[in-house]
Amino acid sequence: MARRTTAYRRVAQELRDQIAGGQLKEGDRIPSLTELQAEFGVSDTVILEARKVLVAEGLLVARTGDGTYVRERPEPLRLLHGEPAEGGQPWFRLEIGESALFPDVVEVEPETSVPAPADVARHLGVRTGRRVRRTVRLFRHDGSAVQLVTAHVLASGKAETAATEEQVTSRPALDSEARALDGVVGQPVTVVTRVERPESGRARVLRTVVLADRFSLVYQSRRPGE
């Protein structure tokens, strides 16, 4: 098992290198299973595992009945960070030309009461399992998924410590995120977790998820006095 694990990682890395080096270009069909077996001297199982990894990473795309291709990777669109103009709008605006547009909400999971997940409870400074109100919104533009925003809000009371913070991380996409954002499971996503613990009002955690290869998050600094 350890030998096979090492083998598929080696094959995956060599294919990554070929894509990065331009031997395999965007839109190219990669060699067949038989050809890859002969090239790398490994079993079909190893090739399939390596290919599965690269599909999950978003480097390859499998087309049923037509083979596997190097995924086209257009220049990422910019999402500009800023204050929402109205309640319910996201913290990131889609930059189109010289405009910064809020994507349209086209899919909304109704607000519901749920037990606070451990990470949400930690951010809010409350015990795990305390009831919070959860809302999930998917924002699209011209039919394409842009950002998935999940809000967890304290159903009553407020958090112990007043503060506002924002954290940007990256990780593989979860199944529900990949389906919502028209991606694949394991594809890299950028996650912005915004924690708001006001002195008055209800504390909340906003989690924005975008596909890392499609969108760049842009934080613009302000000049003094602006």
C-alpha positions in Angstrom: 0.0 0.0 0.0 2.8 2.4 0.9 4.5 1.7 -2.4 1.4 2.4 -4.4 0.7 5.6 -2.4 4.2 6.9 -3.2 3.8 5.9 -6.9 0.5 7.8 -7.5 1.9 10.9 -5.8 5.0 10.7 -8.0 2.8 10.4 -11.1 0.6 13.3 -10.0 3.6 15.5 -9.4 5.1 14.7 -12.8 1.9 15.6 -14.5 1.7 18.8 -12.5 5.2 19.6 -13.7 4.2 18.9 -17.3 1.3 21.3 -17.0 3.3 24.0 -15.3 6.1 23.6 -17.8 3.8 23.8 -20.8 4.3 20.3 -22.1 0.6 19.8 -21.4 -1.3 23.0 -22.3 -4.7 24.2 -21.3 -7.3 22.3 -23.4 -4.9 19.5 -24.2 -6.2 15.9 -23.9 -3.8 14.0 -21.7 -2.5 10.6 -22.8 -4.7 7.6 -22.5 -4.6 5.2 -19.5 -2.5 2.7 -21.5 -0.1 5.4 -22.7 0.4 6.8 -19.1 1.0 3.3 -17.8 3.7 2.8 -20.4 5.2 6.2 -19.7 5.4 5.8 -15.9 5.7 2.1 -15.6 2.9 1.7 -13.1 -0.5 0.0 -12.9 -3.7 1.4 -14.1 -4.8 1.8 -10.4 -1.9 4.2 -9.8 -2.7 6.3 -12.9 -6.4 6.5 -11.9 -5.5 7.6 -8.4 -3.1 10.3 -9.7 -5.7 11.5 -12.2 -8.3 11.7 -9.5 -6.0 13.9 -7.4 -5.4 16.3 -10.3 -9.1 16.5 -11.1 -9.9 17.3 -7.4 -7.2 20.0 -7.5 -8.9 21.6 -10.6 -5.9 21.0 -12.9 -7.7 18.3 -15.0 -11.3 17.9 -16.1 -12.8 14.5 -17.0 -15.3 14.4 -19.9 -17.5 11.4 -20.0 -16.7 9.3 -23.0 -14.1 11.8 -24.3 -11.1 11.5 -22.0 -9.4 13.8 -19.6 -8.2 17.3 -20.4 -6.0 20.0 -18.9 -8.5 22.5 -17.4 -8.6 25.9 -19.0 -7.7 28.5 -16.3 -8.8 32.0 -17.3 -7.4 35.0 -15.5 -9.2 35.2 -12.1 -11.8 37.9 -11.7 -11.3 40.4 -8.8 -13.6 40.6 -5.9 -13.2 44.0 -4.1 -13.7 44.1 -0.3 -15.9 46.8 1.0 -18.9 47.8 3.1 -22.2 46.4 1.9 -24.6 49.1 0.8 -27.6 47.3 2.2 -28.3 44.4 4.5 -28.0 41.0 2.9 -25.4 42.0 0.4 -22.0 40.4 0.5 -18.7 42.1 1.7 -17.1 41.5 -1.7 -18.1 43.2 -5.0 -17.4 41.8 -8.4 -15.1 44.1 -10.4 -16.5 44.4 -14.0 -14.6 47.0 -16.0 -14.5 50.2 -14.0 -17.5 49.1 -11.9 -17.7 47.1 -8.7 -21.0 45.2 -8.7 -22.7 43.2 -6.0 -23.5 39.8 -7.5 -27.2 38.9 -7.5 -28.6 36.5 -4.9 -30.3 33.7 -6.8 -30.4 30.9 -4.3 -31.1 31.3 -0.6 -31.3 28.6 2.1 -34.1 29.8 4.5 -33.0 31.0 7.9 -33.1 28.2 10.4 -32.1 27.6 14.0 -29.2 25.2 14.4 -26.7 24.2 17.1 -23.5 26.2 16.8 -20.7 24.2 15.2 -17.5 24.1 17.3 -15.6 26.7 15.2 -18.5 29.1 15.1 -19.0 28.8 18.9 -15.3 29.5 19.4 -15.5 32.6 17.3 -18.5 33.9 19.1 -17.2 33.0 22.6 -20.1 30.7 23.4 -20.5 27.1 24.2 -20.7 24.5 21.3 -24.2 23.6 20.6 -25.8 26.9 21.6 -28.6 27.8 19.2 -27.8 30.2 16.4 -29.6 31.3 13.3 -28.1 30.2 10.1 -28.6 31.6 6.6 -26.9 30.4 3.4 -26.8 32.6 0.3 -25.3 31.9 -3.1 -24.4 34.9 -5.2 -24.2 34.7 -9.0 -23.5 37.0 -11.8 -24.7 36.4 -15.4 -25.6 32.8 -14.3 -22.1 32.0 -12.9 -21.5 31.2 -9.3 -19.4 33.9 -7.5 -19.5 33.4 -3.8 -21.2 31.3 -1.2 -21.9 33.2 2.1 -23.0 31.4 5.3 -24.1 33.5 8.3 -24.4 32.2 11.8 -26.0 34.7 14.2 -26.6 34.4 17.9 -30.4 33.9 18.3 -30.4 36.0 21.5 -28.0 37.8 23.8 -24.5 38.8 22.7 -20.9 37.5 22.8 -18.7 38.0 25.8 -16.0 40.2 24.0 -16.8 43.1 21.7 -14.6 42.9 18.5 -14.6 42.6 14.7 -12.0 40.5 12.9 -11.5 38.9 9.5 -9.4 35.9 8.7 -8.5 34.6 5.2 -7.5 31.0 4.7 -7.4 28.4 2.0 -8.4 24.7 1.9 -10.0 22.1 -0.4 -13.7 22.6 -1.2 -16.3 20.6 0.7 -18.9 18.7 -1.3 -21.7 21.1 -0.6 -19.4 24.1 -1.5 -18.2 22.5 -4.7 -21.8 21.8 -5.9 -23.0 25.3 -5.1 -20.0 27.0 -6.8 -20.0 24.8 -9.9 -16.6 23.3 -8.9 -15.3 19.9 -7.9 -14.7 18.4 -4.5 -11.2 19.1 -3.3 -10.7 22.1 -5.6 -8.9 24.9 -3.8 -11.1 27.6 -2.3 -10.4 30.8 -0.5 -12.4 31.3 2.7 -13.0 34.6 4.5 -14.3 34.3 8.0 -15.6 37.6 9.4 -16.5 37.6 13.1 -18.6 40.5 14.4 -19.1 40.8 18.2 -20.7 44.2 18.7 -21.2 45.9 22.1 -24.8 46.0 21.3 -26.8 43.8 18.9 -26.3 40.2 17.9 -22.9 38.7 17.3 -22.4 36.8 14.0 -19.9 34.8 11.9 -20.0 35.4 8.1 -18.1 32.8 6.0 -17.5 33.7 2.4 -16.2 30.9 0.1 -14.9 31.4 -3.5 -13.1 29.2 -5.9 -9.4 30.3 -5.7 -8.6 29.8 -9.4 -11.6 31.9 -10.5 -11.6 34.9 -8.1 -8.9 37.0 -6.4 -9.9 38.8 -3.2 -8.7 42.4 -3.2 -8.4 44.5 -0.1 -7.9 48.2 -0.9 -6.1 50.4 1.6 -7.4 53.9 2.2 -5.3 57.0 2.3 -5.4 59.0 5.5 -8.5 61.3 5.6 -10.4 59.2 3.1 
